[in-house]
Amino acid sequence: MLTLLYTTWDPSTGIHLGPITLHYYSLMFVIAFGLGYYLMTKMYRIDNVNLKYVEPVFTWTLVGTILGARIGHVVFYQPELFRQDFWSVFLPIQTVPEFKFTGFSGLASHGATIAVILTTLYYSYKIIKKNPLWVFDRIAIVVAIGGAFVRIGNFFNSEIIGKPAPENSPFAVLFPQQSTEYGAIVPRYPTQLFEATGYVLLFILLWVLYRYTNRKYQQGWLFGLFFILLWAIRFFVEFLKEPQGDEFIQFAGLNTGQVLSIPFMIAGAVIMWYSQKNRITQAENEKPD
């Protein structure tokens, strides 16, 4: 009898509802944003902030995440799409060689981060009229747990997989549905789950610090810590990942994802240092209007 030393991951494409299939990746996105909305509402209640400000931050974060992640992927990993199929960069469609609805696929967390920073600045200055670092501290908590669900969605899709793993490794997983771009179908590291686990632990840490310490009154401290740890998780997991598209940004043996993570970690350290000048009182933290 043949005994496999590794796990085989071969799930269905999604939940079939008659003629419609709810893909697991899309479901994970829905869960991520639904949970994010719940957490932002809970934090605004804790901080005695008018709940009318929850919906705008949710809307701007949703737009920034999807468009930023998509454009970021194309810029960093697949720039030829601007020439070959321009509209597919911005819309969930394919026009070459034929028109087809594809949904948003090919998303980069670095691009999403940049876009969410820009949309949050607009929200902070024009809508809630608070220090952007105050808003970033709370969005960081939401993004940490949201990122975990997105990586679980990648696991369901058998994408962003790891490098080949020894068959006797306790982490070896076979992905029969993996894309041909990764080469031979052999046992690989489930790097999606490694990242997801790291993000869950990061969420727990940030939530405990927010809920049970005074760090939320030091505007930017939680956000800076989030930047350092999230991109450190991404940096180290990249050692086990297969390349995503063309790795045209490389330095000192580091791949594109690692090179792009370094500036974010440095920025996190700077933000934590700068947060010392942004302490507020509990009364200043509230916006009850």
C-alpha positions as CSV (number, residue, x, y, z in Angstrom):
1,M,0.0,0.0,0.0
2,L,1.3,3.4,-1.0
3,T,1.6,5.8,2.0
4,L,2.1,9.5,1.2
5,L,4.5,11.4,3.5
6,Y,2.9,14.8,2.6
7,T,-0.6,16.4,2.5
8,T,-2.4,16.8,-0.8
9,W,-4.5,20.0,-1.1
10,D,-7.0,19.6,-3.9
11,P,-10.2,21.6,-2.8
12,S,-13.3,22.4,-4.9
13,T,-13.3,25.7,-6.7
14,G,-16.0,27.1,-4.4
15,I,-19.5,26.8,-3.1
16,H,-21.9,26.0,-5.9
17,L,-25.2,27.8,-5.7
18,G,-27.1,26.6,-8.8
19,P,-25.5,28.3,-11.8
20,I,-23.4,30.6,-9.6
21,T,-20.1,29.5,-7.9
22,L,-19.0,31.5,-4.9
23,H,-15.2,31.1,-5.1
24,Y,-13.4,30.7,-1.8
25,Y,-11.0,33.5,-2.6
26,S,-13.9,35.9,-3.0
27,L,-15.5,34.6,0.1
28,M,-12.3,35.3,2.1
29,F,-12.3,38.9,0.9
30,V,-15.9,39.3,1.9
31,I,-15.1,37.9,5.4
32,A,-12.0,40.1,5.7
33,F,-14.0,43.3,4.9
34,G,-17.0,42.2,6.9
35,L,-14.8,41.6,10.0
36,G,-13.0,44.8,9.3
37,Y,-16.2,46.8,9.4
38,Y,-17.2,45.1,12.7
39,L,-13.8,45.9,14.3
40,M,-13.8,49.5,13.2
41,T,-17.3,50.0,14.5
42,K,-16.2,48.4,17.8
43,M,-13.1,50.6,18.1
44,Y,-15.0,53.8,17.3
45,R,-17.5,52.9,20.1
46,I,-14.6,52.3,22.5
47,D,-13.1,55.6,21.6
48,N,-16.5,57.4,21.7
49,V,-16.3,58.4,18.1
50,N,-19.5,59.1,16.1
51,L,-20.3,55.9,14.1
52,K,-21.2,58.0,11.1
53,Y,-17.4,58.0,10.4
54,V,-17.2,54.2,10.1
55,E,-18.8,53.8,6.6
56,P,-16.6,56.3,4.9
57,V,-13.4,54.7,6.2
58,F,-14.7,51.3,5.1
59,T,-15.5,52.5,1.6
60,W,-12.2,54.3,1.0
61,T,-10.2,51.4,2.4
62,L,-12.1,48.9,0.2
63,V,-11.4,51.0,-2.9
64,G,-7.8,51.6,-2.0
65,T,-7.1,47.9,-1.2
66,I,-8.6,46.5,-4.5
67,L,-7.3,49.1,-6.9
68,G,-4.0,49.5,-5.2
69,A,-3.3,45.8,-4.9
70,R,-4.2,45.3,-8.6
71,I,-2.2,48.2,-10.0
72,G,0.7,47.3,-7.6
73,H,0.8,43.8,-9.0
74,V,1.0,45.0,-12.6
75,V,3.6,47.6,-11.8
76,F,5.9,45.4,-9.8
77,Y,5.3,42.0,-11.4
78,Q,3.5,42.2,-14.7
79,P,4.1,45.7,-16.4
80,E,3.6,44.3,-19.9
81,L,-0.2,44.3,-19.2
82,F,-0.2,48.0,-19.7
83,R,0.7,47.4,-23.3
84,Q,-0.9,44.0,-23.9
85,D,-4.3,44.4,-22.2
86,F,-4.6,47.9,-20.7
87,W,-8.2,47.7,-19.4
88,S,-7.5,44.5,-17.5
89,V,-5.2,46.5,-15.2
90,F,-8.1,48.5,-13.8
91,L,-11.2,46.4,-14.5
92,P,-12.1,42.8,-13.5
93,I,-12.1,41.7,-17.2
94,Q,-9.8,40.3,-19.9
95,T,-10.0,41.7,-23.4
96,V,-7.2,39.8,-25.1
97,P,-7.3,37.4,-26.8
98,E,-11.1,37.4,-26.0
99,F,-13.4,39.3,-23.7
100,K,-14.0,37.5,-20.4
101,F,-15.0,38.5,-16.9
102,T,-12.1,37.4,-14.6
103,G,-12.7,39.1,-11.3
104,F,-9.7,40.9,-9.7
105,S,-6.8,38.5,-9.7
106,G,-3.1,39.3,-9.4
107,L,-3.0,41.4,-6.3
108,A,0.1,42.9,-4.5
109,S,0.1,43.8,-0.9
110,H,2.7,46.5,-1.4
111,G,0.5,48.3,-3.9
112,A,-2.5,47.9,-1.6
113,T,-0.5,49.5,1.3
114,I,0.5,52.5,-0.7
115,A,-3.1,53.1,-2.0
116,V,-4.6,52.7,1.5
117,I,-2.2,55.2,2.9
118,L,-3.3,57.7,0.3
119,T,-7.1,57.1,0.8
120,T,-6.6,57.2,4.6
121,L,-4.9,60.6,4.3
122,Y,-7.9,61.9,2.4
123,Y,-10.3,60.4,4.9
124,S,-8.4,61.8,7.9
125,Y,-8.1,65.4,6.6
126,K,-11.3,65.8,4.7
127,I,-13.8,63.6,6.6
128,I,-13.1,62.7,10.2
129,K,-10.6,65.6,10.6
130,K,-8.2,63.7,12.9
131,N,-4.5,63.1,12.9
132,P,-3.9,60.5,10.1
133,L,-1.8,58.5,12.6
134,W,-4.8,58.1,14.8
135,V,-6.7,56.5,11.9
136,F,-3.7,54.4,10.8
137,D,-3.4,52.9,14.3
138,R,-6.9,51.5,14.0
139,I,-6.7,50.5,10.3
140,A,-3.5,48.6,11.1
141,I,-5.4,46.3,13.5
142,V,-8.1,45.6,10.8
143,V,-5.6,45.0,8.0
144,A,-3.6,42.5,10.1
145,I,-6.5,40.1,10.4
146,G,-7.8,40.9,6.9
147,G,-4.5,40.0,5.5
148,A,-4.7,36.5,7.1
149,F,-8.0,35.8,5.4
150,V,-6.6,36.9,2.0
151,R,-3.7,34.5,2.4
152,I,-6.2,31.7,3.3
153,G,-7.9,32.6,0.0
154,N,-4.6,32.2,-1.8
155,F,-4.3,28.8,-0.2
156,F,-7.7,27.8,-1.5
157,N,-6.6,29.0,-5.0
158,S,-3.2,27.1,-4.8
159,E,-1.4,30.3,-5.6
160,I,1.5,32.2,-4.0
161,I,2.9,28.8,-3.1
162,G,6.3,27.9,-1.6
163,K,9.4,26.4,-3.0
164,P,9.7,22.6,-3.2
165,A,9.8,21.0,0.3
166,P,11.3,17.6,1.3
167,E,8.7,14.9,1.2
168,N,9.3,14.0,4.8
169,S,8.9,17.6,5.9
170,P,5.8,18.1,8.2
171,F,5.0,21.2,6.2
172,A,5.1,19.6,2.7
173,V,1.9,20.0,0.8
174,L,1.1,18.9,-2.8
175,F,-1.0,21.4,-4.8
176,P,-2.4,19.6,-7.8
177,Q,-4.3,22.7,-8.9
178,Q,-1.2,25.0,-8.9
179,S,-0.5,27.1,-12.0
180,T,1.9,25.9,-14.5
181,E,4.0,29.0,-13.9
182,Y,5.4,27.3,-10.8
183,G,6.8,24.4,-12.7
184,A,6.5,20.7,-11.7
185,I,3.8,19.6,-9.3
186,V,5.8,18.5,-6.3
187,P,5.4,18.9,-2.5
188,R,5.9,22.6,-1.5
189,Y,5.8,24.8,1.5
190,P,2.4,26.3,2.2
191,T,3.7,29.8,2.5
192,Q,0.2,31.2,2.4
193,L,-0.6,29.6,5.7
194,F,2.8,30.7,7.2
195,E,1.9,34.3,6.4
196,A,-1.7,33.9,7.6
197,T,-0.5,32.5,10.9
198,G,1.9,35.4,11.3
199,Y,-0.8,38.0,10.6
200,V,-3.2,36.4,13.1
201,L,-0.6,36.6,15.8
202,L,0.1,40.2,14.8
203,F,-3.6,41.0,15.0
204,I,-3.8,39.5,18.5
205,L,-0.8,41.6,19.7
206,L,-2.1,44.8,18.3
207,W,-5.6,44.3,19.7
208,V,-4.2,43.6,23.2
209,L,-2.0,46.7,23.0
210,Y,-4.9,48.8,21.8
211,R,-7.5,47.5,24.3
212,Y,-5.4,47.1,27.4
213,T,-2.6,49.6,27.3
214,N,-2.4,53.4,26.7
215,R,-0.5,53.0,23.4
216,K,-3.5,54.1,21.4
217,Y,-3.0,57.6,23.0
218,Q,0.5,57.7,21.4
219,Q,-0.7,58.3,17.9
220,G,1.3,56.3,15.3
221,W,2.9,53.8,17.8
222,L,0.6,50.9,16.9
223,F,0.9,51.7,13.2
224,G,4.6,51.8,13.3
225,L,4.8,48.5,15.1
226,F,2.4,47.0,12.6
227,F,4.6,48.2,9.7
228,I,7.7,46.6,11.2
229,L,6.2,43.3,12.1
230,L,3.9,42.8,9.1
231,W,6.7,43.4,6.6
232,A,9.2,41.4,8.6
233,I,6.8,38.5,8.4
234,R,6.5,39.0,4.6
235,F,10.3,39.4,4.3
236,F,11.2,36.1,6.0
237,V,8.4,34.1,4.4
238,E,9.7,35.2,1.0
239,F,12.7,33.0,1.5
240,L,10.4,30.0,1.0
241,K,8.2,31.5,-1.7
242,E,8.2,30.9,-5.4
243,P,8.7,34.1,-7.5
244,Q,5.5,36.0,-8.4
245,G,5.9,36.9,-12.0
246,D,9.1,38.5,-13.2
247,E,11.4,39.4,-10.3
248,F,12.9,42.4,-12.0
249,I,13.6,44.2,-8.7
250,Q,16.4,42.3,-7.0
251,F,19.3,43.3,-4.7
252,A,21.9,41.3,-2.8
253,G,20.1,38.0,-3.4
254,L,16.8,39.4,-2.2
255,N,13.6,39.1,-4.3
256,T,11.1,41.8,-5.3
257,G,8.9,41.2,-2.3
258,Q,11.8,41.4,0.1
259,V,13.3,44.5,-1.4
260,L,9.9,46.3,-1.4
261,S,9.4,45.3,2.3
262,I,12.6,47.0,3.6
263,P,11.4,50.6,3.1
264,F,8.2,49.8,4.9
265,M,10.0,48.4,7.9
266,I,12.3,51.4,8.1
267,A,9.2,53.7,7.8
268,G,7.6,51.8,10.7
269,A,10.6,52.4,12.9
270,V,10.6,56.2,12.0
271,I,6.8,56.4,12.7
272,M,7.3,54.7,16.2
273,W,10.0,57.2,17.0
274,Y,7.9,60.2,15.7
275,S,4.9,59.0,17.8
276,Q,6.6,60.2,20.9
277,K,5.6,63.7,19.9
278,N,2.0,62.8,19.3
279,R,0.6,61.8,22.7
280,I,-3.0,62.8,23.4
281,T,-5.3,62.6,26.4
282,Q,-8.4,60.4,26.6
283,A,-10.5,63.4,26.1
284,E,-8.6,64.4,22.9
285,N,-9.0,60.8,21.7
286,E,-12.7,61.1,21.6
287,K,-14.8,62.8,18.9
288,P,-18.4,62.5,20.1
289,D,-20.1,64.9,17.6
